[in-house]
Amino acid sequence: MKKKIYIAGAGGMLGEAFHSVFKEEYELKCTDKDVNENWLSFLDFREFEQYKKDVTDFNPDYLFHLGAYTDLEYCELNQDDTYLTNTTSVENAVYIANQLNIPLLYISTAGIFDGKKEFYDDWDEPNPLGHYARSKYMGERYVRENAKRYIICRAGWMMGGGPKKDKKFINKLIKQLVKGTRELHVVNDKDGTPTFTVDFAKNVKLLFEKEYWGLYNLVCNGETSRREVAEELVNILGLSEEVTFKEVSSDYFKDTYFAPRPTSERLINKKLTLRDLNIMRDWKVALREYIDNYYAEFLEENLPATKETISL
């Protein structure tokens, strides 16, 4: 019989990848408060009794807690909702997993660091800057201090889900390009590490199969910046002859993106490498596959566009 996984908060870009990677070998129950796929059912994991009943009734071998608010500006403006969603719901998950005596997966983020170092390995001490980062770090700490068996994976700049589910940097760039943007304003003071959701899910799968519990940085290989990611995307799309870049500081977007962000979110998969379990690919390889697999039809229909200048 197949082992069973309950995946909570599976309606976003990461849930799409986990469903794709795990569905053949495991029996899944995927839930979210936004039921946007036929393989999802409704569950608001902030409601403890409902969460506990739904997971207990399914009686899984593993509990994956994926969902969170990741819009940093929303989190700054809606602090109670942020901590309810990103922190106390994680406490719910820990209680349920412990009661059922099953391992728990929690997704943390590179954003919990303050950016004062150029790179962060698995043992560096977090120092969150804003309420998004603090809410995620408090969730991480609760899992580390209270869960019986767990895997925590810190992700970087997420890319995945395609046009419908990607709300991050790559999709924002593509939306501007299909509108006709040919001069891109991109910040020159933010460094990080992209994380392709499919590769992320595959590496998580390997960790659970090996039963190597604990905390792991889990990002694509290769260091980069917002500017370099934008340049590589433009190159993949065949627009390098048409598009020009204007470097700006983060202050250029301070009215829109006012939440504090670290200068560097670069993670190193040190523990994965030491355990010989780092199957994450270089971010440029992953980005090309992401565009090929998720955006081909969308770009074919939408890329021919009028030329105009729109700031990112």
C-alpha positions in Angstrom: 0.0 0.0 0.0 1.1 3.5 -0.7 2.1 5.8 2.2 -0.2 8.7 2.8 0.7 12.4 2.9 -1.6 15.2 4.1 -0.6 18.5 2.4 -2.0 21.6 4.0 -1.9 24.9 2.2 -1.4 23.2 -1.2 -3.2 25.8 -3.4 -0.2 27.8 -4.4 3.0 27.4 -6.5 4.7 25.1 -4.0 1.6 22.9 -3.6 1.4 22.5 -7.3 4.9 21.1 -7.4 4.4 18.8 -4.4 1.3 17.4 -5.9 3.1 16.7 -9.2 6.2 15.2 -7.6 4.5 13.0 -5.0 1.2 11.9 -6.5 2.4 8.8 -8.3 4.1 7.1 -5.3 2.0 8.4 -2.5 -1.7 8.7 -1.6 -2.3 12.4 -1.1 -4.9 14.6 0.5 -4.3 18.2 -0.5 -6.2 21.1 1.1 -6.3 24.9 1.0 -8.8 27.7 1.8 -8.6 28.5 -1.9 -9.8 25.5 -3.8 -8.4 26.2 -7.2 -7.7 22.7 -8.5 -9.8 19.5 -8.8 -7.3 17.7 -6.5 -7.8 20.2 -3.7 -10.4 20.2 -0.9 -11.3 23.0 1.5 -9.5 23.4 4.8 -8.5 26.5 6.7 -5.5 25.3 8.8 -5.9 28.3 11.1 -9.0 26.6 12.5 -7.4 24.2 14.9 -10.2 21.7 15.5 -11.1 21.5 11.8 -7.4 21.0 10.9 -7.0 18.3 13.5 -10.2 16.4 12.5 -9.4 16.5 8.8 -5.8 15.2 9.2 -6.8 12.6 11.8 -9.6 11.3 9.6 -7.2 10.8 6.7 -4.7 9.2 9.1 -1.5 10.0 7.1 2.0 8.8 7.4 3.3 12.4 7.0 2.0 15.9 7.5 3.3 18.6 5.1 2.4 22.2 6.2 3.1 24.4 3.2 0.8 27.4 3.3 1.7 30.9 4.5 1.2 34.6 3.6 4.3 35.5 1.6 3.3 39.1 0.5 5.6 41.1 2.7 3.6 44.3 2.4 0.4 42.5 3.4 2.2 41.1 6.4 3.4 44.5 7.6 -0.2 45.9 7.3 -2.0 42.9 8.7 0.1 41.6 11.6 -2.6 39.6 13.5 -3.6 37.8 10.4 0.0 37.2 9.5 0.9 35.6 12.9 -2.3 33.6 12.9 -1.5 32.2 9.4 2.3 31.9 9.5 2.9 31.1 13.2 0.0 29.8 15.3 -1.2 27.5 12.5 2.3 26.0 12.6 1.8 25.2 16.2 -1.5 23.5 15.2 0.5 21.4 12.8 3.1 20.4 15.4 0.4 19.4 17.8 -1.4 17.2 15.2 1.8 15.6 14.0 3.0 14.8 17.5 -0.5 13.4 18.5 -0.4 11.1 15.4 3.3 10.4 15.9 4.1 11.3 12.3 6.9 13.5 10.8 6.1 17.1 9.9 7.4 19.2 7.0 7.6 22.9 7.5 8.7 25.5 4.9 10.9 28.3 6.1 12.6 31.1 4.2 15.9 32.8 3.5 14.1 36.0 4.5 14.6 35.2 8.2 18.2 36.5 8.0 19.1 40.2 8.3 21.3 40.3 5.2 24.5 41.5 7.0 26.4 38.4 5.7 27.0 37.6 2.1 26.0 34.0 2.5 24.2 31.9 5.1 24.6 28.2 5.9 22.3 26.0 7.9 23.8 27.0 11.2 23.8 30.7 10.9 21.6 32.5 13.4 18.5 34.2 11.9 17.6 37.8 12.7 14.3 38.6 11.0 13.7 42.2 9.9 10.0 42.5 9.3 6.8 40.8 10.4 6.7 38.3 7.5 10.2 37.1 8.4 9.5 37.2 12.1 6.3 35.2 11.7 8.1 32.5 9.6 11.0 32.3 12.0 8.7 31.9 15.0 7.1 29.0 13.2 10.5 27.5 12.4 11.6 27.8 16.0 8.4 26.2 17.3 8.9 23.2 15.0 12.5 22.8 16.1 11.7 23.0 19.8 8.5 21.0 19.9 8.0 18.6 17.0 9.0 14.9 17.6 10.2 14.3 14.0 10.5 17.1 11.4 12.1 18.4 8.3 12.4 22.1 7.9 13.5 23.4 4.5 14.5 27.0 4.0 13.7 28.2 0.5 15.0 31.2 -1.4 13.5 33.3 -4.2 10.7 31.0 -5.3 9.9 30.3 -8.9 7.1 27.9 -10.0 3.5 27.4 -10.7 3.4 29.3 -14.0 1.2 32.3 -15.1 -1.7 31.4 -12.8 0.2 30.7 -9.5 3.5 32.5 -9.7 3.2 35.8 -7.8 6.9 36.3 -7.5 9.7 38.1 -9.4 9.8 35.9 -12.6 6.1 36.3 -13.3 6.2 40.0 -12.6 9.0 40.4 -15.1 7.2 38.3 -17.7 4.0 40.3 -17.3 5.9 43.5 -17.9 7.6 42.1 -21.0 4.4 40.8 -22.6 2.9 44.3 -22.1 5.7 45.7 -24.2 8.2 46.8 -21.6 11.6 47.1 -23.1 13.3 49.1 -20.5 13.4 47.3 -17.1 14.1 49.0 -13.8 15.7 46.4 -11.6 17.2 46.8 -8.2 21.0 46.5 -7.8 21.1 46.0 -4.1 19.4 42.6 -3.5 21.2 39.3 -3.7 19.7 35.9 -3.2 19.2 32.3 -4.5 16.3 31.2 -6.7 14.5 28.1 -5.8 12.6 26.1 -8.5 9.5 24.6 -6.8 9.8 21.2 -8.7 13.5 20.7 -7.7 12.6 21.7 -4.2 9.9 19.1 -3.9 12.1 16.4 -5.4 14.8 17.2 -2.8 12.3 17.1 0.0 11.1 13.7 -1.2 14.7 12.4 -1.0 15.1 13.7 2.5 11.9 12.0 3.7 12.8 8.7 2.0 16.2 8.8 3.7 14.6 9.9 7.0 17.2 12.5 7.6 15.2 14.7 10.0 16.3 18.2 10.8 16.8 21.7 9.3 18.1 22.2 5.8 18.8 25.1 3.5 17.3 24.1 0.2 17.8 26.4 -2.8 19.1 26.1 -6.3 22.9 26.1 -6.7 24.6 29.3 -7.7 24.7 32.8 -6.3 23.0 35.7 -8.0 21.2 39.0 -7.9 17.9 40.4 -9.0 19.7 42.0 -12.0 21.3 38.8 -13.1 18.0 36.8 -12.8 16.3 39.5 -15.0 19.1 39.3 -17.6 19.0 35.5 -17.7 15.2 35.5 -18.2 15.4 38.1 -21.0 18.1 36.0 -22.6 16.0 32.8 -22.4 13.1 34.7 -24.0 15.3 35.8 -26.8 14.8 39.5 -26.0 18.4 40.5 -25.1 18.7 42.6 -28.3 15.6 44.5 -27.5 15.6 45.0 -23.7 17.7 47.4 -21.8 18.2 47.6 -18.0 18.2 50.5 -15.7 19.7 49.8 -12.3 18.0 51.4 -9.4 18.2 51.1 -5.6 15.4 49.5 -3.6 14.4 53.1 -2.6 13.1 53.5 -6.2 10.2 51.1 -5.2 9.8 52.1 -1.6 6.2 53.3 -2.0 5.2 49.9 -3.4 7.6 47.6 -1.6 8.0 49.2 1.8 8.4 46.1 4.0 12.0 45.6 5.2 14.0 43.1 3.1 17.6 41.9 3.7 20.3 42.9 1.3 21.5 39.3 1.0 19.3 36.2 1.1 21.9 33.9 -0.3 21.7 30.5 1.2 24.2 27.6 0.9 23.0 24.0 1.0 25.8 23.0 3.4 24.0 20.2 5.2 22.6 18.7 2.1 26.0 18.7 0.5 27.7 17.2 3.5 25.1 14.4 3.5 25.5 13.9 -0.3 21.8 14.7 -0.8 22.1 18.0 -2.7 20.3 17.3 -5.9 19.3 20.9 -6.5 20.4 22.2 -10.0 22.0 25.4 -11.0 19.5 28.2 -10.9 20.0 29.1 -14.6 19.3 25.5 -15.7 16.2 25.4 -13.4 15.0 28.8 -14.7 15.2 27.6 -18.3 13.2 24.5 -17.6 10.7 26.5 -15.6 10.0 28.8 -18.6 10.0 25.9 -21.1 7.6 23.7 -19.0 5.3 26.4 -17.6 5.3 29.4 -19.9 5.7 28.1 -23.4 2.0 28.3 -24.4 1.4 31.6 -22.5 4.4 33.2 -24.2 3.5 32.0 -27.6 0.1 33.7 -27.2 1.2 36.9 -25.5 4.9 37.8 -26.1 4.4 39.8 -29.3 3.6 43.2 -27.8 3.8 46.9 -28.3 6.9 48.7 -27.2 6.6 51.0 -24.1 8.5 51.7 -20.9 7.0 50.4 -17.7 8.9 50.2 -14.5 9.1 46.9 -12.6 
